[in-house]
């Protein structure tokens, strides 16, 4: 989302987007941890954890961008 559209979001919409991204990130991390535990329990390689974290990077960066904008609006930054 470009900066123009980001600045035009209401506070509630911005909070909702932040919460959606956080839920998505934590669900993905939980799934990765569950897969990692399964692989360790079955004696397979544990490289999967590192490989699956890389696709989450854009979501984490976007969540940070939204949260930074939210804090600016609240006067914390």
C-alpha positions, 0 to 999 in steps of 0.5 A: 500500500502506498503512503497516500492510501496509508495516510487516508485510512481511518484509525480503525481501518489502520488498527484492523489491518495491523491486527489482521497482519499480526494474526496472519504472521502468528498463525504462520509462525505457529504452523512453522513451529508445529511442522518443525516439532513434527520433523524433529519428532520423526527425525527429519531435517530441521532446515524447514524453519529457516526456509519458511520464515523468509516468505513472511518478511514482506508481511512483517515489514508491512505490519511495521509500516502500518504500526509506525503510521499508527504511532505517528497518529497517536503522537508517540513518534 
